[in-house]
């Protein structure tokens, strides 16, 4: 039996620019599916029909003013901003470190600049809505979602390839 790997450190990059020492907290994207309960004659109980991914968002908090991120607000393209989370997850039983990367592309939906008070903590909170998501662990692709192009790859399996072919993509 092993102990779980725990996040020991991280960095966030915005279009390649490191925010080391700037970003204090990140709410990593929640992955969820749009499902609908279904039951029909002959069935002894309901099942859930899986339709698609629900929207993906990433929330992150900067310790103060980050002008380049503020300048991205109102970006016209759905994938105008690329954020990359690089996390170091360490196993307390072996000391081994797993490299976890999450890359998203999207645009800032909301910027909360908090309150301005002399001598108080100044935080800016960003909500980035995403049209692209990719998770890698130790350099291995685990998941990749490209909503615009209908791509959904999990564990190396392209789960939407047949549907894209069926509609001529």
C-alpha positions as CSV (number, residue, x, y, z in Angstrom):
1,X,0.0,0.0,0.0
2,X,1.2,3.5,-0.8
3,X,0.3,6.9,0.3
4,X,-1.3,9.3,-2.1
5,X,0.7,11.9,-4.0
6,X,0.1,15.4,-2.6
7,X,0.6,18.7,-4.3
8,X,3.8,20.2,-2.9
9,X,4.3,23.1,-5.3
10,X,3.0,24.6,-8.5
11,X,3.4,27.3,-11.1
12,X,0.9,28.9,-13.5
13,X,2.0,30.1,-16.9
14,X,-0.2,32.6,-19.0
15,X,0.7,32.4,-22.7
16,X,4.2,31.2,-21.6
17,X,4.8,33.9,-19.0
18,X,5.6,32.4,-15.6
19,X,3.5,33.6,-12.6
20,X,5.9,32.0,-10.1
21,X,5.4,33.8,-6.8
22,X,2.3,35.7,-8.2
23,X,-0.5,33.1,-8.2
24,X,-1.5,31.9,-4.7
25,X,-4.3,29.6,-5.5
26,X,-5.9,27.7,-8.4
27,X,-9.2,25.9,-8.6
28,X,-8.4,23.3,-11.2
29,X,-11.0,22.6,-13.7
30,X,-14.0,20.4,-12.6
31,X,-14.8,17.8,-15.2
32,X,-18.4,16.8,-15.4
33,X,-20.8,15.2,-18.0
34,X,-24.3,16.2,-19.1
35,X,-26.4,13.2,-18.4
36,X,-30.1,12.5,-18.5
37,X,-32.0,9.8,-16.6
38,X,-33.7,7.3,-19.0
39,X,-36.1,4.4,-18.4
40,X,-38.3,2.5,-20.9
41,X,-40.5,-0.5,-21.1
42,X,-38.8,-3.8,-20.1
43,X,-36.1,-2.0,-18.0
44,X,-36.0,-2.7,-14.2
45,X,-34.5,0.7,-13.4
46,X,-33.2,3.9,-14.9
47,X,-29.8,4.5,-16.5
48,X,-28.2,7.8,-17.3
49,X,-27.6,8.7,-21.0
50,X,-24.3,10.5,-21.5
51,X,-24.5,13.4,-23.9
52,X,-21.3,15.4,-23.6
53,X,-18.9,17.3,-21.4
54,X,-20.3,20.3,-19.5
55,X,-18.4,23.6,-19.6
56,X,-14.9,23.7,-18.2
57,X,-13.7,26.7,-16.1
58,X,-10.5,27.4,-14.2
59,X,-10.4,29.9,-11.3
60,X,-7.2,31.4,-10.2
61,X,-6.1,34.0,-7.7
62,X,-3.2,36.4,-8.2
63,X,-1.7,38.1,-5.1
64,X,-2.1,41.5,-6.7
65,X,-2.0,43.4,-9.9
66,X,-1.3,41.3,-13.1
67,X,-1.5,43.8,-15.9
68,X,-1.0,41.3,-18.8
69,X,-3.9,39.1,-17.6
70,X,-6.1,42.2,-17.2
71,X,-5.3,43.2,-20.8
72,X,-6.7,39.8,-22.0
73,X,-10.2,40.6,-20.7
74,X,-12.8,40.8,-23.5
75,X,-10.7,38.7,-25.9
76,X,-12.7,38.0,-29.0
77,X,-11.5,34.5,-29.8
78,X,-12.7,31.5,-27.8
79,X,-9.1,30.3,-27.3
80,X,-7.3,33.6,-26.9
81,X,-5.6,32.8,-23.6
82,X,-3.5,29.7,-22.8
83,X,-3.0,28.8,-19.2
84,X,-0.6,26.0,-18.1
85,X,-0.6,24.6,-14.6
86,X,2.5,22.8,-13.7
87,X,2.3,20.9,-10.4
88,X,4.7,18.8,-8.4
89,X,2.8,16.0,-6.5
90,X,5.1,14.1,-4.1
91,X,4.5,10.6,-2.6
92,X,5.3,10.8,1.1
93,X,6.1,7.0,1.3
94,X,8.7,7.0,-1.6
95,X,9.6,10.6,-2.1
96,X,8.9,10.3,-5.8
97,X,7.5,13.4,-7.5
98,X,4.9,13.2,-10.3
99,X,4.7,16.1,-12.8
100,X,1.2,17.1,-13.5
101,X,0.4,19.6,-16.3
102,X,-3.0,21.0,-17.2
103,X,-3.2,23.2,-20.3
104,X,-6.4,25.1,-21.0
105,X,-7.3,27.6,-23.7
106,X,-10.1,30.0,-23.4
107,X,-10.8,33.5,-22.2
108,X,-11.4,35.3,-19.0
109,X,-15.1,35.4,-18.2
110,X,-14.8,37.3,-14.9
111,X,-12.1,39.3,-13.1
112,X,-12.8,40.2,-9.5
113,X,-10.4,42.9,-8.4
114,X,-11.5,42.6,-4.8
115,X,-11.4,45.5,-2.4
116,X,-8.8,48.3,-2.3
117,X,-7.7,49.1,1.3
118,X,-4.3,50.4,2.3
119,X,-2.4,47.7,4.3
120,X,-4.8,44.9,3.4
121,X,-4.3,41.9,1.2
122,X,-4.9,42.7,-2.5
123,X,-6.1,39.8,-4.6
124,X,-7.4,39.6,-8.1
125,X,-9.5,36.6,-8.9
126,X,-9.9,35.3,-12.5
127,X,-12.5,32.9,-13.9
128,X,-11.3,31.5,-17.2
129,X,-13.9,29.6,-19.3
130,X,-12.2,27.0,-21.5
131,X,-12.8,25.5,-25.0
132,X,-9.7,23.3,-24.7
133,X,-8.4,21.1,-21.9
134,X,-5.4,18.7,-21.7
135,X,-4.1,16.7,-18.7
136,X,-0.7,15.2,-18.7
137,X,1.0,13.2,-15.9
138,X,4.8,12.6,-16.1
139,X,4.6,13.6,-19.8
140,X,1.9,11.0,-20.6
141,X,-1.4,12.4,-22.1
142,X,-4.3,11.4,-19.9
143,X,-7.1,13.5,-21.3
144,X,-7.6,16.0,-24.1
145,X,-10.8,17.8,-24.9
146,X,-11.0,20.2,-27.9
147,X,-14.7,21.3,-27.8
148,X,-14.6,23.3,-31.1
149,X,-13.2,20.3,-33.1
150,X,-15.3,17.7,-31.3
151,X,-12.2,15.9,-29.9
152,X,-12.4,13.9,-26.7
153,X,-9.4,11.6,-26.0
154,X,-9.2,9.8,-22.7
155,X,-6.5,7.3,-21.8
156,X,-5.3,7.3,-25.4
157,X,-8.7,6.5,-26.9
158,X,-10.4,9.0,-29.2
159,X,-14.0,8.6,-28.0
160,X,-15.5,10.9,-30.6
161,X,-13.7,9.8,-33.7
162,X,-16.7,7.7,-35.0
163,X,-19.1,10.6,-34.4
164,X,-16.8,13.1,-36.2
165,X,-16.6,10.7,-39.2
166,X,-20.4,10.2,-39.2
167,X,-20.9,14.0,-39.6
168,X,-18.2,14.5,-42.2
169,X,-15.5,15.9,-40.0
